[in-house]
């Protein structure tokens, strides 16, 4: 992947009715983009690009920016658990 490519767990490129892959991506899966405001490994701009890209693809998602570097923080874990429960139907 090139430096301009946002990271994502799945990609959809069409919204034609009957396209199972697109339906699963846009109707079933929900995505979260979590990024550290002070990340010195991956630019914050990548999270912003991912948000724009997912919007363009009409993929349901949310973006969370945390006051951290390239790491995990407690609030991110709490938010991820809150996001994952409904995704798994828990």
PLY file of the C-alpha trace (Angstrom):
ply
format ascii 1.0
element vertex 90
property float x
property float y
property float z
element edge 89
property int vertex1
property int vertex2
end_header
0.00 0.00 0.00
1.24 3.48 -0.77
1.74 6.22 1.78
-1.55 7.87 0.77
-3.68 4.76 1.28
-5.80 4.81 4.44
-5.88 1.66 6.52
-9.18 -0.20 6.69
-10.44 -3.69 7.38
-12.49 -3.81 4.19
-13.01 -1.94 0.94
-16.09 -1.46 -1.19
-16.12 0.32 -4.50
-19.67 0.17 -5.79
-23.17 0.71 -4.44
-25.07 -1.27 -7.06
-28.09 -3.17 -5.64
-27.44 -6.88 -5.39
-23.73 -6.48 -4.76
-23.36 -8.66 -1.64
-19.90 -7.40 -0.77
-21.02 -3.75 -0.79
-24.16 -4.59 1.16
-22.15 -6.32 3.88
-19.66 -3.49 4.06
-22.20 -0.66 4.21
-25.18 -2.28 5.95
-23.67 -4.79 8.38
-20.17 -3.72 9.29
-19.50 -0.59 11.27
-16.00 0.82 11.29
-14.02 2.80 13.80
-10.92 4.85 13.10
-8.93 5.43 16.29
-5.78 7.52 16.20
-3.42 9.32 18.55
-3.21 13.08 18.11
0.52 12.92 18.95
1.35 9.75 16.98
4.94 9.95 15.75
4.71 6.75 13.64
1.55 7.29 11.56
0.46 10.82 10.60
-2.85 12.12 11.94
-3.64 13.03 8.33
-4.05 9.30 7.62
-7.01 9.14 10.02
-8.48 12.21 8.32
-8.01 10.60 4.89
-9.58 7.36 6.11
-12.62 9.34 7.31
-12.97 11.10 3.93
-12.50 7.82 2.05
-15.10 5.95 4.13
-17.53 8.88 3.73
-17.06 8.73 -0.03
-17.76 4.98 0.02
-20.79 5.60 2.26
-19.41 3.20 4.86
-20.79 3.73 8.35
-17.94 4.70 10.65
-16.81 6.92 13.43
-13.50 8.64 14.06
-11.96 8.97 17.50
-8.82 11.04 18.08
-7.11 10.54 21.44
-4.56 12.62 23.35
-1.85 9.97 22.94
0.97 8.92 20.64
1.32 5.57 18.82
-0.10 3.53 21.69
-3.31 2.49 23.42
-5.00 4.53 26.10
-7.70 3.48 28.54
-10.40 5.60 26.86
-9.63 4.04 23.48
-10.08 0.55 24.94
-13.40 1.60 26.55
-14.59 3.11 23.25
-13.47 0.05 21.28
-15.38 -2.28 23.62
-18.47 -0.09 23.26
-18.13 -0.23 19.48
-17.38 -3.97 19.29
-20.35 -5.14 21.40
-23.03 -4.08 18.90
-20.89 -5.23 15.96
-20.84 -8.74 17.47
-24.47 -8.49 18.58
-23.57 -8.62 22.28
0 1
1 2
2 3
3 4
4 5
5 6
6 7
7 8
8 9
9 10
10 11
11 12
12 13
13 14
14 15
15 16
16 17
17 18
18 19
19 20
20 21
21 22
22 23
23 24
24 25
25 26
26 27
27 28
28 29
29 30
30 31
31 32
32 33
33 34
34 35
35 36
36 37
37 38
38 39
39 40
40 41
41 42
42 43
43 44
44 45
45 46
46 47
47 48
48 49
49 50
50 51
51 52
52 53
53 54
54 55
55 56
56 57
57 58
58 59
59 60
60 61
61 62
62 63
63 64
64 65
65 66
66 67
67 68
68 69
69 70
70 71
71 72
72 73
73 74
74 75
75 76
76 77
77 78
78 79
79 80
80 81
81 82
82 83
83 84
84 85
85 86
86 87
87 88
88 89
